[in-house]
Amino acid sequence: MKLSLDSVIIYTFDVNLLRDFYVNHFNLSILEEIKDEWVLLRAGHCSIGLHRVGEAYRNSNIQTQSETNIKLVFETTEDLSALREQLLSKGVAMRNIKTFDNYPFWVCDGVDPEGNVFQLKKAK
């Protein structure tokens, strides 16, 4: 079986909030949009879909996720420290830059407005 990842879908309480976050901070382009329900963003060779949560969850008291089991990883050739500082200056929650033994990348995690973790990654 040969597969290629085409898209990742994130269920969200506020499609517009996350659309604006990823368009403004990561310069992703909008491929398609259904107002307040769905946005498809181009992220390199993959797309990120932002899909409003089902109606049964819309009136819950939970408005953000505290933990998630997905992490979006964005690879860059730009200065990772400068990108991190730029995001911090805009109020984006960012962790420290780190690496691991025998791992060829520097990485830095951050969190979007609904608690989804993303990572910036740069080759050493």
C-alpha positions in Angstrom: 0.0 0.0 0.0 1.4 3.4 -0.9 -0.2 6.4 0.8 0.4 10.1 0.9 -1.0 12.4 3.6 -3.3 14.9 1.9 -4.9 16.7 4.8 -5.4 16.9 8.5 -8.7 18.1 10.0 -9.0 19.9 13.3 -12.4 20.1 14.9 -12.8 23.6 16.4 -15.3 25.7 18.3 -14.4 28.8 16.4 -13.3 28.2 12.8 -12.7 32.0 12.2 -10.4 32.2 15.3 -8.2 29.4 14.1 -8.3 30.5 10.4 -7.0 33.9 11.4 -4.4 32.4 13.7 -2.9 30.1 11.0 -3.3 32.6 8.1 -1.8 35.5 10.1 1.0 33.7 11.9 2.0 31.0 9.4 1.0 32.8 6.1 -1.1 29.8 5.0 -3.4 30.4 2.1 -7.2 29.6 2.1 -8.2 27.0 -0.5 -11.9 26.9 0.3 -14.2 28.2 3.0 -17.8 27.8 4.2 -18.5 30.7 6.5 -18.3 29.8 10.2 -18.2 26.0 9.4 -15.2 25.0 7.3 -11.9 26.3 6.1 -9.2 24.4 4.1 -5.7 25.9 4.3 -2.7 25.1 2.2 0.3 24.0 4.3 3.0 22.9 1.8 2.2 19.5 0.4 -0.6 19.0 2.9 -3.8 20.8 3.8 -5.2 21.7 7.2 -9.0 21.6 7.5 -10.7 23.5 10.2 -14.1 22.0 10.8 -16.6 23.4 13.3 -17.5 20.8 16.0 -20.8 19.1 15.8 -23.9 20.8 17.2 -24.0 18.4 20.2 -20.7 19.9 21.4 -21.3 23.6 20.6 -23.2 24.5 23.7 -20.9 22.7 26.1 -19.0 24.6 28.8 -15.7 23.5 27.2 -14.5 26.2 24.9 -10.8 25.1 24.5 -9.0 21.9 24.7 -6.5 21.5 27.5 -4.8 18.4 25.9 -4.9 17.1 22.4 -3.5 14.1 20.6 -2.4 15.9 17.5 0.6 18.1 16.8 1.0 20.0 13.6 4.7 20.2 12.6 5.9 23.0 10.3 9.4 22.8 8.9 11.2 26.0 8.1 14.5 27.2 6.8 14.2 30.5 8.6 15.9 31.4 11.9 14.0 29.5 14.5 14.8 31.8 17.4 13.6 34.8 15.4 10.3 33.0 14.5 9.8 32.1 18.1 10.4 35.7 19.2 8.0 37.0 16.5 5.2 34.7 17.7 5.9 35.5 21.4 5.6 39.2 20.6 2.2 38.6 19.1 1.0 36.8 22.3 1.4 33.2 21.0 2.3 30.7 23.8 5.7 29.2 22.8 8.0 26.8 24.6 11.8 26.8 24.5 13.8 25.7 21.5 15.3 22.2 22.0 16.8 19.2 20.3 17.7 15.6 21.1 20.8 13.5 20.8 21.2 12.1 17.3 18.2 14.2 16.1 19.0 16.4 13.1 16.5 19.2 13.9 16.0 22.1 16.3 12.3 22.2 17.5 10.0 24.6 19.3 6.4 23.9 20.3 3.6 26.4 20.6 -0.1 26.3 21.3 -2.9 27.8 19.1 -5.9 29.6 20.6 -7.9 26.4 21.2 -5.0 24.5 22.8 -3.8 22.5 19.7 0.0 22.0 19.8 2.1 22.9 16.8 5.8 22.6 16.3 8.3 24.6 14.4 11.2 22.5 13.1 14.5 23.5 11.5 17.4 21.3 10.3 20.6 21.7 12.2 
